[in-house]
Amino acid sequence: MIENLPTEYIRTDFGHEVYDEWYLQHGNYNFEAPDFVKRHIPFYQQALGLSHKDYILDAGCGIGSYTREFARCGFPVIGMDLSSNFLSVARQNTLHENLEIEYILGDYNEMSFQDEFSVIFFEGSFFYKSREGLVSLLSGIYKALKSDGRLYFVHPNQTIIKKKYPWTKQTEIQKNVFIHQNAEYDEENEGETHTWLKIDYNTNRHFKCDFFVKLLSPKQLKVCLDEAGFRVIHFYKKRRLEDFQPNYDNGFSLVAFKN
Ligand SMILES: C[S@@+](CC[C@H](N)C(=O)[O-])C[C@H]1O[C@@H](n2cnc3c(N)ncnc32)[C@H](O)[C@@H]1O
C-alpha cells in the first residue's frame, strides 16, 4: 500500500506549511505547557540576571509559550519564528490573554539586528546544520545583542545522545494518521539524521521528510562562541542552576555573555 501512494518529499521540518499543519495537530507536545514554562522562569531570571529593563528576543518562539510567560512576568519581549502557522496561533493566544507582544516572521539565521536586544533566548529552537552555519548564526546573535547582552539556549549532550542511537518510533495515531520516525547519530557529520514518514489515510496524502541537525560537543561549541566574540560562557544542567555533568546529563542550558 505504501508504494502506491503519491510521495511528497519535504526537505525540512519546521517552517514547511504541510509539516507545520501536521505539527499543530499531532506534534503539539513539542511546545511547552504553561506550567512547565512558569516553573523555569526563576532559573532564567537568575542565570541571565534578568531585569525589567531587558529586551528579550524569543528566537524560534513557536506558538509563543515562553514569549507570553515573559510578558506575563513584565519583561519586554518579542517573538520570532519562521512558521507563519505557529505565529498565527501565538497571536491568537496573545490576544485572548490581552497581552501585547510583537511577533515577527523570520529565519534567525538571516537576522540583521544591531545592538537591539539584552537577551536572545532559544528554548528547543537552537538548530544548526554545520560548524560554519553555527559560527555565522552566533556572529549574527553577537551583533544583535546590546553591549551587556546575553545569549541563552538549550542543547543536547552529544556524549549521551550517541549512546541512545539509533532509535525508531512507529505509531498509529488519531485521525487515521500513520507516523513513522527514525533517527540515527551520524558519526562522520557529528549530528542527528532524522527520517520521518506520514500517511494520512483520509486524504491519501503521503509525506516524507528527512533532515539533519548537527550536535557539537560543549568544547567545540565554546570554540565557535569564542570565534563569534563571546568570552564568558556558563554551562548549566538543563533549566537548573547546578553545573552541567557531561557524563550524566542528556543536555545543558548555556548562557554566553557578550562582555
Ligand atoms: C520545538 S519548537 C519550540 C518552540 C518554542 N520555543 C517552545 O518551546 O514552545 C522549535 C521552533 O523553532 C522554530 N525554528 C526552527 N528553525 C528556525 C529558524 N531558523 N528561524 C526561526 N525559527 C526557527 C520552529 O519553527 C519551531 O517553532
The ligand as a Gaussian input file, in Angstrom:
#p B3LYP/6-31G(d) Opt

LIG

0 1
 C       10.390000      22.561000      19.181000
 S        9.760000      24.139000      18.663000
 C        9.984000      25.095000      20.163000
 C        9.125000      26.327000      20.184000
 C        9.157000      27.146000      21.492000
 N       10.469000      27.686000      21.764000
 C        8.645000      26.307000      22.664000
 O        9.463000      25.736000      23.374000
 O        7.427000      26.207000      22.830000
 C       11.063000      24.803000      17.594000
 C       10.683000      26.132000      16.920000
 O       11.818000      26.702000      16.267000
 C       11.394000      27.310000      15.061000
 N       12.561000      27.436000      14.187000
 C       13.357000      26.433000      13.738000
 N       14.343000      26.935000      12.961000
 C       14.150000      28.286000      12.931000
 C       14.837000      29.364000      12.275000
 N       15.913000      29.124000      11.525000
 N       14.376000      30.626000      12.442000
 C       13.271000      30.872000      13.211000
 N       12.576000      29.891000      13.853000
 C       13.013000      28.617000      13.704000
 C       10.340000      26.348000      14.552000
 O        9.512000      26.906000      13.558000
 C        9.613000      25.992000      15.840000
 O        8.569000      26.886000      16.105000

